[in-house]
Amino acid sequence: MIKSILEFGLTRSAIIVLGLMVFCAAGLVAFTRLNVEAYPNPAPVILEITAQAPGLSAEEMEKYYTIPMEVGLYPTPGVVNIRSTSFYGLSFVRVTFKYGIDYYFALQQASISLQQNVTLPGNLVPTIQASSLVGEIYRYQIVGPPHFGLTNLRTLQDYVVTRHLLTIPGVAQINSWGGTTKQFNVDADLGKLEAYNVTIPQLISAIGNANINVGGREISIGQQSVNIRGVGLIDSGGADDVTNGYHVQDIENIVLTQSGGSPIQIRHVAKVSIGYVPRLGIAGRDHDDDVVAAIVVMRRTEHTNDIIPKVQDEIKKLNSDGSL
């Protein structure tokens, strides 16, 4: 048999060469279409579940949140083990499934177990993270003019860049780091509150009730009708500085009550200013100790080589089309 194969190869070399070229071409095509994963994930399906309750100690989180979630998740089909950690205000549970179990099946079964078996204080719904252990695929930094400020950079990251990147198929979430998150501060003067007979709950309620638009009916004018709306939403003043996006005066002019026929407004009892949420950490890069950065997190079932080019194209588009 071997002698026949050798004779065939020597006497019909053209066929052998042609077959070799076909195999090489097929191998080249297969190689170009091969999905080489830069960060392979050989681990079984692992779901990370979190619950937050600000103000509770680690012991209280363990008692009221972590243990009920663990007990409720054990009946889930395919679960191998459950590990948990309790922090101040945070409960973290990691559920490991058997090898070979489909990710979306495990996700569905865990969601059903949480819904049927777990009842947390305040009807809190735990969150199942959609990312994998090696899902951090892309990091970037928001850079602006020196006068722009960290608050502006963080505002752009939260309300512009993040929303664009989340539209990319396969992106699970954007984790933002650094900068200062804008907020509006209303610092009440207790002496003035007492003088005008206004309480803190009244102040909070007035701000909430004033920040809303409502719809009315229509007014007929000949053959046409005009929609009636009550516009009370604290709106943007169109300022170039996104930190000053909402008029402080809109908050200052909110009416709390009246005294002797004159309106008592927030500016009479409190000082309104733009500030930022107290920081719990800081991000730096190279020689810059305070920057705004973020990490793009990919879904578990996606492939790095498919998602990264889409992220790069979207970032290039944001930098070039004037969105920022």
HELIX and SHEET records of a PDB file:
HELIX    1   1 ILE A    2  THR A   11  1                                  10    
HELIX    2   2 SER A   13  THR A   32  1                                  20    
HELIX    3   3 ALA A   58  MET A   61  1                                   4    
HELIX    4   4 GLU A   62  THR A   66  3                                   5    
HELIX    5   5 ILE A   67  LEU A   73  1                                   7    
HELIX    6   6 TYR A  103  ASN A  117  1                                  15    
HELIX    7   7 PRO A  121  ASN A  123  5                                   3    
HELIX    8   8 LEU A  150  LEU A  156  1                                   7    
HELIX    9   9 GLN A  157  VAL A  161  3                                   5    
HELIX   10  10 THR A  162  LEU A  165  1                                   4    
HELIX   11  11 LEU A  190  ALA A  195  1                                   6    
HELIX   12  12 ILE A  200  ALA A  210  1                                  11    
HELIX   13  13 VAL A  242  ASN A  244  5                                   3    
HELIX   14  14 VAL A  248  GLU A  252  1                                   5    
HELIX   15  15 ILE A  266  VAL A  269  1                                   4    
HELIX   16  16 THR A  304  SER A  320  1                                  17    
SHEET    1   A 4 VAL A  79  PHE A  87  0                                        
SHEET    2   A 4 LEU A  90  PHE A  97 -1                                        
SHEET    3   A 4 ILE A  46  GLN A  52 -1                                        
SHEET    4   A 4 THR A 127  ILE A 128 -1                                        
SHEET    1   B 3 SER A 131  ILE A 142  0                                        
SHEET    2   B 3 VAL A 292  ARG A 299 -1                                        
SHEET    3   B 3 VAL A 171  TRP A 177 -1                                        
SHEET    1   C 2 LYS A 182  ALA A 188  0                                        
SHEET    2   C 2 ALA A 270  TYR A 276 -1                                        
SHEET    1   D 2 ASN A 213  ILE A 221  0                                        
SHEET    2   D 2 GLN A 224  VAL A 231 -1                                        
SHEET    1   E 2 VAL A 255  SER A 259  0                                        
SHEET    2   E 2 SER A 262  GLN A 265 -1                                        
END                                                                             
